[in-house]
Amino acid sequence: MKLRVSVVQYHLHTINSFAEFAAQCEHYIKTAEEFGAEFVLFPEFFTTQLLSIGNGQGQSLTINDLPSFTNQYRELFIKFAKETNMHIIAGTHVLEKDGKLYNTAHLFYPDGRVGEQAKLHITPTEVNEWNMAAGDSFQIFETEKGKIALLTCYDIEFPEIVRMAKAKGADVIFCPSCTDDRHGFHRVRYTSHARAIENQVYVVLTGTVGALPTVDFMRANFGQAVIITPNDIPFPPKGLLVEGEINNDMVVTADLDLELLYEVRERGSVTTWRDRRTDLYTDWN
């Protein structure tokens, strides 16, 4: 079984209205639709672009204002998913629950359902500057093309959670990300390769590009869309199915062949998932 995935390098720039945000999102959605994509991934924190709208009095909005756009955000992407019959992982959006802020990945199904997965590991900046709270539960999402997981940026740097995702049946890890420099970018990128090799899964990763000069902690972005494979004979030698041009505004698309994953798990040059030494260390079974 194959699934076609489009991955968005979302270009952040100052806007004046939600309508401008919606139009930009529609552009990427229509691009993915033209390529026949069944799944689309947007990056982490791409909705912070809405903060650049300001309050109409020359002052910028803050992260605490972002949850006020939740209904519009959800309605927009529910509409897109229904119209295109695609599964849309619409990056992350900040939700407010019981007085706490959660950086939450959203999966919009073609039938109008919406899945949510709060980020589980929170960076020092998210805690100290934005007062973000960590999610306290993890789930796998069932789709017409199998099971997937949504792990956001810093989450992919923790091998335990990806082990859990694979143990629960996920073949594809969608990882919306947002990094402001080369150090953070390569941390996420290198660990994504490690997770793909360790668990013999696909990792679909993307980040924000461009800049929001009026939004604190979103002034610098360093990003690239990529689909990462295990490093074995049926796949490209470097484990790169497709990748975008760093920091460009673009969409990349490729087909993920799930049968190849099943093949290498059984008969690969290495069988990392099967060869775990659970007699020596605690692991998910």
ZADO-1210 file (C-alpha; in nm, 4 decimals, padded with zeros to 6 digits):
<atoms>
<atom x="00.0000" y="00.0000" z="00.0000" code="MET" pos="1"/>
<atom x="00.1210" y="00.3473" z="-00.0875" code="LYS" pos="2"/>
<atom x="00.0257" y="00.6925" z="00.0333" code="LEU" pos="3"/>
<atom x="00.1170" y="01.0176" z="-00.1377" code="ARG" pos="4"/>
<atom x="00.2337" y="01.2916" z="00.0957" code="VAL" pos="5"/>
<atom x="00.2892" y="01.6624" z="00.0327" code="SER" pos="6"/>
<atom x="00.5046" y="01.8537" z="00.2806" code="VAL" pos="7"/>
<atom x="00.4849" y="02.2329" z="00.3163" code="VAL" pos="8"/>
<atom x="00.7752" y="02.4678" z="00.3809" code="GLN" pos="9"/>
<atom x="00.5446" y="02.7396" z="00.5115" code="TYR" pos="10"/>
<atom x="00.6692" y="03.0937" z="00.4486" code="HIS" pos="11"/>
<atom x="00.6069" y="03.3183" z="00.7474" code="LEU" pos="12"/>
<atom x="00.5591" y="03.6870" z="00.6733" code="HIS" pos="13"/>
<atom x="00.3535" y="03.9700" z="00.8183" code="THR" pos="14"/>
<atom x="-00.0164" y="03.9681" z="00.7306" code="ILE" pos="15"/>
<atom x="-00.3079" y="04.2012" z="00.8023" code="ASN" pos="16"/>
<atom x="-00.6038" y="03.9665" z="00.8364" code="SER" pos="17"/>
<atom x="-00.7165" y="03.6089" z="00.8893" code="PHE" pos="18"/>
<atom x="-00.8309" y="03.6126" z="00.5264" code="ALA" pos="19"/>
<atom x="-00.4668" y="03.6532" z="00.4178" code="GLU" pos="20"/>
<atom x="-00.3687" y="03.3542" z="00.6301" code="PHE" pos="21"/>
<atom x="-00.6515" y="03.1496" z="00.4815" code="ALA" pos="22"/>
<atom x="-00.5513" y="03.2421" z="00.1266" code="ALA" pos="23"/>
<atom x="-00.1904" y="03.1370" z="00.1849" code="GLN" pos="24"/>
<atom x="-00.3004" y="02.8051" z="00.3344" code="CYS" pos="25"/>
<atom x="-00.5362" y="02.7482" z="00.0424" code="GLU" pos="26"/>
<atom x="-00.2469" y="02.7999" z="-00.1988" code="HIS" pos="27"/>
<atom x="-00.0512" y="02.5156" z="-00.0360" code="TYR" pos="28"/>
<atom x="-00.3593" y="02.2939" z="-00.0132" code="ILE" pos="29"/>
<atom x="-00.4391" y="02.3420" z="-00.3817" code="LYS" pos="30"/>
<atom x="-00.0760" y="02.2733" z="-00.4733" code="THR" pos="31"/>
<atom x="-00.0886" y="01.9443" z="-00.2820" code="ALA" pos="32"/>
<atom x="-00.4236" y="01.8607" z="-00.4418" code="GLU" pos="33"/>
<atom x="-00.2797" y="01.9185" z="-00.7896" code="GLU" pos="34"/>
<atom x="-00.0086" y="01.6643" z="-00.7084" code="PHE" pos="35"/>
<atom x="-00.2697" y="01.4113" z="-00.5972" code="GLY" pos="36"/>
<atom x="-00.1623" y="01.4100" z="-00.2320" code="ALA" pos="37"/>
<atom x="-00.3578" y="01.2066" z="00.0206" code="GLU" pos="38"/>
<atom x="-00.1797" y="01.3544" z="00.3237" code="PHE" pos="39"/>
<atom x="-00.0454" y="01.7074" z="00.3749" code="VAL" pos="40"/>
<atom x="00.1857" y="01.8247" z="00.6537" code="LEU" pos="41"/>
<atom x="00.2211" y="02.1864" z="00.7709" code="PHE" pos="42"/>
<atom x="00.4908" y="02.2929" z="01.0232" code="PRO" pos="43"/>
<atom x="00.4827" y="02.3651" z="01.3936" code="GLU" pos="44"/>
<atom x="00.3748" y="02.7128" z="01.5075" code="PHE" pos="45"/>
<atom x="00.2780" y="02.8251" z="01.1563" code="PHE" pos="46"/>
<atom x="-00.0354" y="02.9857" z="01.2996" code="THR" pos="47"/>
<atom x="00.1831" y="03.2321" z="01.4911" code="THR" pos="48"/>
<atom x="00.1625" y="03.4248" z="01.1636" code="GLN" pos="49"/>
<atom x="-00.1788" y="03.5357" z="01.2901" code="LEU" pos="50"/>
<atom x="-00.0094" y="03.7296" z="01.5708" code="LEU" pos="51"/>
<atom x="00.1437" y="03.9620" z="01.3123" code="SER" pos="52"/>
<atom x="-00.2058" y="04.0976" z="01.2384" code="ILE" pos="53"/>
<atom x="-00.1802" y="04.3075" z="01.5532" code="GLY" pos="54"/>
<atom x="-00.4564" y="04.4544" z="01.7645" code="ASN" pos="55"/>
<atom x="-00.5470" y="04.7411" z="01.5316" code="GLY" pos="56"/>
<atom x="-00.3718" y="04.9921" z="01.7559" code="GLN" pos="57"/>
<atom x="-00.0193" y="04.9372" z="01.6311" code="GLY" pos="58"/>
<atom x="00.0616" y="04.6735" z="01.8910" code="GLN" pos="59"/>
<atom x="00.1516" y="04.3119" z="01.8260" code="SER" pos="60"/>
<atom x="-00.0521" y="04.0248" z="01.9598" code="LEU" pos="61"/>
<atom x="00.1114" y="03.7822" z="02.2045" code="THR" pos="62"/>
<atom x="00.1093" y="03.4047" z="02.2313" code="ILE" pos="63"/>
<atom x="-00.1763" y="03.4358" z="02.4806" code="ASN" pos="64"/>
<atom x="-00.3924" y="03.5786" z="02.2016" code="ASP" pos="65"/>
<atom x="-00.3371" y="03.2868" z="01.9645" code="LEU" pos="66"/>
<atom x="-00.6070" y="03.0557" z="02.1104" code="PRO" pos="67"/>
<atom x="-00.8685" y="03.3181" z="02.0158" code="SER" pos="68"/>
<atom x="-00.8182" y="03.2102" z="01.6522" code="PHE" pos="69"/>
<atom x="-00.8915" y="02.8426" z="01.7248" code="THR" pos="70"/>
<atom x="-01.2464" y="02.8298" z="01.5883" code="ASN" pos="71"/>
<atom x="-01.1471" y="03.0031" z="01.2652" code="GLN" pos="72"/>
<atom x="-00.8445" y="02.7758" z="01.2268" code="TYR" pos="73"/>
<atom x="-01.0479" y="02.4608" z="01.2803" code="ARG" pos="74"/>
<atom x="-01.3309" y="02.5681" z="01.0513" code="GLU" pos="75"/>
<atom x="-01.0821" y="02.6548" z="00.7757" code="LEU" pos="76"/>
<atom x="-00.9021" y="02.3222" z="00.7795" code="PHE" pos="77"/>
<atom x="-01.2172" y="02.1149" z="00.8258" code="ILE" pos="78"/>
<atom x="-01.3396" y="02.2824" z="00.5080" code="LYS" pos="79"/>
<atom x="-01.0133" y="02.2108" z="00.3240" code="PHE" pos="80"/>
<atom x="-01.0099" y="01.8440" z="00.4286" code="ALA" pos="81"/>
<atom x="-01.3706" y="01.7874" z="00.3248" code="LYS" pos="82"/>
<atom x="-01.3324" y="01.9663" z="-00.0084" code="GLU" pos="83"/>
<atom x="-01.0112" y="01.7882" z="-00.1084" code="THR" pos="84"/>
<atom x="-01.0707" y="01.4480" z="00.0562" code="ASN" pos="85"/>
<atom x="-00.7202" y="01.4720" z="00.2049" code="MET" pos="86"/>
<atom x="-00.5856" y="01.4079" z="00.5520" code="HIS" pos="87"/>
<atom x="-00.4341" y="01.7376" z="00.6629" code="ILE" pos="88"/>
<atom x="-00.1881" y="01.7565" z="00.9502" code="ILE" pos="89"/>
<atom x="-00.2261" y="02.1311" z="00.9953" code="ALA" pos="90"/>
<atom x="00.0950" y="02.1809" z="01.1875" code="GLY" pos="91"/>
<atom x="00.0418" y="02.2907" z="01.5449" code="THR" pos="92"/>
<atom x="-00.1842" y="02.5536" z="01.6924" code="HIS" pos="93"/>
<atom x="-00.1828" y="02.6826" z="02.0498" code="VAL" pos="94"/>
<atom x="-00.4869" y="02.5808" z="02.2535" code="LEU" pos="95"/>
<atom x="-00.5904" y="02.7096" z="02.5950" code="GLU" pos="96"/>
<atom x="-00.7349" y="02.4570" z="02.8391" code="LYS" pos="97"/>
<atom x="-00.7972" y="02.5192" z="03.2080" code="ASP" pos="98"/>
<atom x="-00.5754" y="02.8258" z="03.2010" code="GLY" pos="99"/>
<atom x="-00.2817" y="02.6462" z="03.0387" code="LYS" pos="100"/>
<atom x="-00.1418" y="02.6779" z="02.6870" code="LEU" pos="101"/>
<atom x="-00.0746" y="02.3636" z="02.4830" code="TYR" pos="102"/>
<atom x="00.1174" y="02.3421" z="02.1567" code="ASN" pos="103"/>
<atom x="-00.1148" y="02.1004" z="01.9795" code="THR" pos="104"/>
<atom x="-00.0828" y="01.9135" z="01.6501" code="ALA" pos="105"/>
<atom x="-00.4096" y="01.8734" z="01.4582" code="HIS" pos="106"/>
<atom x="-00.5155" y="01.6029" z="01.2134" code="LEU" pos="107"/>
<atom x="-00.8118" y="01.6970" z="00.9951" code="PHE" pos="108"/>
<atom x="-00.9872" y="01.3956" z="00.8416" code="TYR" pos="109"/>
<atom x="-01.1765" y="01.4092" z="00.5087" code="PRO" pos="110"/>
<atom x="-01.5012" y="01.3281" z="00.6924" code="ASP" pos="111"/>
<atom x="-01.4742" y="01.6325" z="00.9200" code="GLY" pos="112"/>
<atom x="-01.3290" y="01.4665" z="01.2285" code="ARG" pos="113"/>
<atom x="-01.0405" y="01.6375" z="01.4060" code="VAL" pos="114"/>
<atom x="-00.7664" y="01.4606" z="01.6006" code="GLY" pos="115"/>
<atom x="-00.5428" y="01.6402" z="01.8496" code="GLU" pos="116"/>
<atom x="-00.2031" y="01.5571" z="01.9967" code="GLN" pos="117"/>
<atom x="-00.0424" y="01.8016" z="02.2386" code="ALA" pos="118"/>
<atom x="00.3355" y="01.8283" z="02.2263" code="LYS" pos="119"/>
<atom x="00.4793" y="01.6018" z="02.4953" code="LEU" pos="120"/>
<atom x="00.8259" y="01.7498" z="02.5448" code="HIS" pos="121"/>
<atom x="00.8461" y="02.1265" z="02.5871" code="ILE" pos="122"/>
<atom x="01.1610" y="02.3269" z="02.5149" code="THR" pos="123"/>
<atom x="01.3007" y="02.5756" z="02.7681" code="PRO" pos="124"/>
<atom x="01.1922" y="02.8672" z="02.5448" code="THR" pos="125"/>
<atom x="00.8351" y="02.7387" z="02.5285" code="GLU" pos="126"/>
<atom x="00.8284" y="02.7057" z="02.9070" code="VAL" pos="127"/>
<atom x="01.0114" y="03.0233" z="03.0060" code="ASN" pos="128"/>
<atom x="00.8887" y="03.2657" z="02.7407" code="GLU" pos="129"/>
<atom x="00.5458" y="03.1297" z="02.6463" code="TRP" pos="130"/>
<atom x="00.4463" y="02.9366" z="02.9589" code="ASN" pos="131"/>
<atom x="00.3544" y="02.6260" z="02.7592" code="MET" pos="132"/>
<atom x="00.2386" y="02.3090" z="02.9326" code="ALA" pos="133"/>
<atom x="00.3288" y="01.9566" z="02.8213" code="ALA" pos="134"/>
<atom x="00.0675" y="01.7148" z="02.6963" code="GLY" pos="135"/>
<atom x="00.0007" y="01.4225" z="02.9277" code="ASP" pos="136"/>
<atom x="-00.1291" y="01.1569" z="02.6863" code="SER" pos="137"/>
<atom x="-00.0186" y="00.9981" z="02.3598" code="PHE" pos="138"/>
<atom x="-00.2279" y="00.8361" z="02.0918" code="GLN" pos="139"/>
<atom x="-00.1985" y="00.6743" z="01.7505" code="ILE" pos="140"/>
<atom x="-00.4324" y="00.7861" z="01.4733" code="PHE" pos="141"/>
<atom x="-00.6124" y="00.5381" z="01.2489" code="GLU" pos="142"/>
<atom x="-00.6462" y="00.6431" z="00.8851" code="THR" pos="143"/>
<atom x="-00.7569" y="00.4786" z="00.5614" code="GLU" pos="144"/>
<atom x="-00.3874" y="00.4170" z="00.4878" code="LYS" pos="145"/>
<atom x="-00.2896" y="00.2747" z="00.8246" code="GLY" pos="146"/>
<atom x="-00.1723" y="00.4065" z="01.1592" code="LYS" pos="147"/>
<atom x="00.0229" y="00.7296" z="01.2006" code="ILE" pos="148"/>
<atom x="00.1668" y="00.9308" z="01.4892" code="ALA" pos="149"/>
<atom x="00.1982" y="01.3062" z="01.5382" code="LEU" pos="150"/>
<atom x="00.5137" y="01.4041" z="01.7249" code="LEU" pos="151"/>
<atom x="00.6129" y="01.7680" z="01.7302" code="THR" pos="152"/>
<atom x="00.9710" y="01.8921" z="01.6849" code="CYS" pos="153"/>
<atom x="01.1428" y="01.8345" z="02.0230" code="TYR" pos="154"/>
<atom x="00.9385" y="01.5141" z="02.0673" code="ASP" pos="155"/>
<atom x="01.1381" y="01.3401" z="01.7929" code="ILE" pos="156"/>
<atom x="01.4569" y="01.3868" z="01.9983" code="GLU" pos="157"/>
<atom x="01.3304" y="01.1323" z="02.2539" code="PHE" pos="158"/>
<atom x="01.3650" y="00.7730" z="02.1300" code="PRO" pos="159"/>
<atom x="01.1242" y="00.6284" z="02.3861" code="GLU" pos="160"/>
<atom x="00.8151" y="00.7988" z="02.2442" code="ILE" pos="161"/>
<atom x="00.8878" y="00.6817" z="01.8883" code="VAL" pos="162"/>
<atom x="00.9430" y="00.3285" z="02.0183" code="ARG" pos="163"/>
<atom x="00.5988" y="00.3566" z="02.1744" code="MET" pos="164"/>
<atom x="00.4494" y="00.4823" z="01.8476" code="ALA" pos="165"/>
<atom x="00.5954" y="00.1892" z="01.6530" code="LYS" pos="166"/>
<atom x="00.4871" y="-00.0591" z="01.9188" code="ALA" pos="167"/>
<atom x="00.1332" y="00.0746" z="01.8840" code="LYS" pos="168"/>
<atom x="00.1466" y="00.0125" z="01.5095" code="GLY" pos="169"/>
<atom x="00.2447" y="00.3464" z="01.3556" code="ALA" pos="170"/>
<atom x="00.4301" y="00.3176" z="01.0235" code="ASP" pos="171"/>
<atom x="00.4586" y="00.6914" z="00.9591" code="VAL" pos="172"/>
<atom x="00.5635" y="00.9608" z="01.2049" code="ILE" pos="173"/>
<atom x="00.4514" y="01.3101" z="01.1033" code="PHE" pos="174"/>
<atom x="00.6738" y="01.5683" z="01.2699" code="CYS" pos="175"/>
<atom x="00.5794" y="01.9361" z="01.2351" code="PRO" pos="176"/>
<atom x="00.8765" y="02.1450" z="01.3458" code="SER" pos="177"/>
<atom x="00.9903" y="02.5036" z="01.3979" code="CYS" pos="178"/>
<atom x="01.3590" y="02.5847" z="01.4480" code="THR" pos="179"/>
<atom x="01.5264" y="02.9229" z="01.4454" code="ASP" pos="180"/>
<atom x="01.8847" y="02.8321" z="01.3571" code="ASP" pos="181"/>
<atom x="02.1070" y="02.5595" z="01.2159" code="ARG" pos="182"/>
<atom x="02.1717" y="02.4019" z="01.5539" code="HIS" pos="183"/>
<atom x="01.8075" y="02.3329" z="01.6290" code="GLY" pos="184"/>
<atom x="01.7375" y="02.2347" z="01.2696" code="PHE" pos="185"/>
<atom x="02.0113" y="01.9721" z="01.2644" code="HIS" pos="186"/>
<atom x="01.9175" y="01.8389" z="01.6082" code="ARG" pos="187"/>
<atom x="01.5690" y="01.7614" z="01.4826" code="VAL" pos="188"/>
<atom x="01.6924" y="01.6400" z="01.1445" code="ARG" pos="189"/>
<atom x="01.9597" y="01.4031" z="01.2767" code="TYR" pos="190"/>
<atom x="01.7341" y="01.2531" z="01.5421" code="THR" pos="191"/>
<atom x="01.4611" y="01.2013" z="01.2811" code="SER" pos="192"/>
<atom x="01.7046" y="00.9885" z="01.0823" code="HIS" pos="193"/>
<atom x="01.7897" y="00.7942" z="01.3976" code="ALA" pos="194"/>
<atom x="01.4237" y="00.7298" z="01.4760" code="ARG" pos="195"/>
<atom x="01.3596" y="00.6054" z="01.1185" code="ALA" pos="196"/>
<atom x="01.6535" y="00.3635" z="01.1412" code="ILE" pos="197"/>
<atom x="01.5775" y="00.2422" z="01.4943" code="GLU" pos="198"/>
<atom x="01.2123" y="00.1701" z="01.4279" code="ASN" pos="199"/>
<atom x="01.2068" y="00.1075" z="01.0511" code="GLN" pos="200"/>
<atom x="00.9408" y="00.3733" z="00.9924" code="VAL" pos="201"/>
<atom x="00.8984" y="00.6772" z="00.7706" code="TYR" pos="202"/>
<atom x="00.9467" y="01.0191" z="00.9298" code="VAL" pos="203"/>
<atom x="00.7799" y="01.3126" z="00.7526" code="VAL" pos="204"/>
<atom x="00.9328" y="01.6359" z="00.8775" code="LEU" pos="205"/>
<atom x="00.8934" y="02.0028" z="00.7917" code="THR" pos="206"/>
<atom x="00.9662" y="02.3452" z="00.9371" code="GLY" pos="207"/>
<atom x="00.8782" y="02.7099" z="00.9026" code="THR" pos="208"/>
<atom x="01.0759" y="02.9451" z="00.6771" code="VAL" pos="209"/>
<atom x="01.0706" y="03.3247" z="00.6497" code="GLY" pos="210"/>
<atom x="01.0293" y="03.5653" z="00.9407" code="ALA" pos="211"/>
<atom x="00.7761" y="03.7462" z="01.1587" code="LEU" pos="212"/>
<atom x="00.9553" y="04.0719" z="01.2557" code="PRO" pos="213"/>
<atom x="00.6820" y="04.1762" z="01.4996" code="THR" pos="214"/>
<atom x="00.6310" y="03.8416" z="01.6761" code="VAL" pos="215"/>
<atom x="00.8597" y="03.7559" z="01.9660" code="ASP" pos="216"/>
<atom x="01.0647" y="03.4366" z="01.9175" code="PHE" pos="217"/>
<atom x="00.9424" y="03.3947" z="01.5578" code="MET" pos="218"/>
<atom x="01.1808" y="03.6454" z="01.3983" code="ARG" pos="219"/>
<atom x="01.4205" y="03.3772" z="01.2744" code="ALA" pos="220"/>
<atom x="01.3334" y="03.0481" z="01.1060" code="ASN" pos="221"/>
<atom x="01.5502" y="02.7804" z="00.9487" code="PHE" pos="222"/>
<atom x="01.3536" y="02.4998" z="00.7875" code="GLY" pos="223"/>
<atom x="01.3295" y="02.2293" z="00.5265" code="GLN" pos="224"/>
<atom x="01.0706" y="01.9692" z="00.4292" code="ALA" pos="225"/>
<atom x="01.1916" y="01.6105" z="00.4067" code="VAL" pos="226"/>
<atom x="01.0645" y="01.2531" z="00.3998" code="ILE" pos="227"/>
<atom x="01.3090" y="01.0206" z="00.5745" code="ILE" pos="228"/>
<atom x="01.3290" y="00.6440" z="00.5230" code="THR" pos="229"/>
<atom x="01.5180" y="00.3607" z="00.6877" code="PRO" pos="230"/>
<atom x="01.8672" y="00.3110" z="00.5441" code="ASN" pos="231"/>
<atom x="01.8310" y="-00.0173" z="00.3601" code="ASP" pos="232"/>
<atom x="01.8447" y="-00.1524" z="00.0041" code="ILE" pos="233"/>
<atom x="01.4855" y="-00.0749" z="-00.1090" code="PRO" pos="234"/>
<atom x="01.5283" y="00.2904" z="-00.0067" code="PHE" pos="235"/>
<atom x="01.7650" y="00.5707" z="-00.1158" code="PRO" pos="236"/>
<atom x="02.1154" y="00.5192" z="00.0345" code="PRO" pos="237"/>
<atom x="02.1002" y="00.8399" z="00.2406" code="LYS" pos="238"/>
<atom x="01.7493" y="00.7666" z="00.3670" code="GLY" pos="239"/>
<atom x="01.6040" y="01.0677" z="00.1846" code="LEU" pos="240"/>
<atom x="01.2948" y="01.0035" z="-00.0226" code="LEU" pos="241"/>
<atom x="01.2532" y="01.3735" z="-00.1039" code="VAL" pos="242"/>
<atom x="01.3662" y="01.7048" z="00.0428" code="GLU" pos="243"/>
<atom x="01.3036" y="02.0709" z="-00.0289" code="GLY" pos="244"/>
<atom x="01.5471" y="02.3550" z="-00.0742" code="GLU" pos="245"/>
<atom x="01.6435" y="02.4944" z="00.2658" code="ILE" pos="246"/>
<atom x="01.4499" y="02.8099" z="00.3633" code="ASN" pos="247"/>
<atom x="01.2544" y="02.8290" z="00.0359" code="ASN" pos="248"/>
<atom x="00.8775" y="02.8710" z="00.0113" code="ASP" pos="249"/>
<atom x="00.7733" y="02.5413" z="-00.1468" code="MET" pos="250"/>
<atom x="00.5931" y="02.2070" z="-00.1318" code="VAL" pos="251"/>
<atom x="00.7557" y="01.8667" z="-00.1887" code="VAL" pos="252"/>
<atom x="00.5666" y="01.5466" z="-00.2662" code="THR" pos="253"/>
<atom x="00.6492" y="01.1748" z="-00.2680" code="ALA" pos="254"/>
<atom x="00.4897" y="00.8312" z="-00.2382" code="ASP" pos="255"/>
<atom x="00.5463" y="00.6288" z="00.0790" code="LEU" pos="256"/>
<atom x="00.5440" y="00.2531" z="00.0087" code="ASP" pos="257"/>
<atom x="00.4406" y="00.0740" z="00.3276" code="LEU" pos="258"/>
<atom x="00.5160" y="-00.2677" z="00.1813" code="GLU" pos="259"/>
<atom x="00.8846" y="-00.1749" z="00.1700" code="LEU" pos="260"/>
<atom x="00.8774" y="-00.1136" z="00.5451" code="LEU" pos="261"/>
<atom x="00.7267" y="-00.4563" z="00.6064" code="TYR" pos="262"/>
<atom x="00.9872" y="-00.6117" z="00.3761" code="GLU" pos="263"/>
<atom x="01.2908" y="-00.4630" z="00.5503" code="VAL" pos="264"/>
<atom x="01.1514" y="-00.5463" z="00.8933" code="ARG" pos="265"/>
<atom x="01.1479" y="-00.9116" z="00.7912" code="GLU" pos="266"/>
<atom x="01.4380" y="-00.9448" z="00.5458" code="ARG" pos="267"/>
<atom x="01.6415" y="-00.6248" z="00.5614" code="GLY" pos="268"/>
<atom x="02.0203" y="-00.5892" z="00.5779" code="SER" pos="269"/>
<atom x="01.9485" y="-00.5137" z="00.9431" code="VAL" pos="270"/>
<atom x="01.6275" y="-00.5779" z="01.1343" code="THR" pos="271"/>
<atom x="01.6560" y="-00.3217" z="01.4110" code="THR" pos="272"/>
<atom x="01.3002" y="-00.3503" z="01.5371" code="TRP" pos="273"/>
<atom x="01.3056" y="-00.7294" z="01.5588" code="ARG" pos="274"/>
<atom x="01.6546" y="-00.7407" z="01.7080" code="ASP" pos="275"/>
<atom x="01.5828" y="-00.5310" z="02.0158" code="ARG" pos="276"/>
<atom x="01.7296" y="-00.6886" z="02.3318" code="ARG" pos="277"/>
<atom x="01.4294" y="-00.6597" z="02.5570" code="THR" pos="278"/>
<atom x="01.5939" y="-00.9141" z="02.7842" code="ASP" pos="279"/>
<atom x="01.8573" y="-00.6522" z="02.8636" code="LEU" pos="280"/>
<atom x="01.6632" y="-00.3251" z="02.8628" code="TYR" pos="281"/>
<atom x="01.3101" y="-00.2068" z="02.9127" code="THR" pos="282"/>
<atom x="01.1273" y="-00.1433" z="02.5900" code="ASP" pos="283"/>
<atom x="00.7839" y="-00.1346" z="02.4348" code="TRP" pos="284"/>
<atom x="00.6650" y="-00.4684" z="02.3020" code="ASN" pos="285"/>
</atoms>
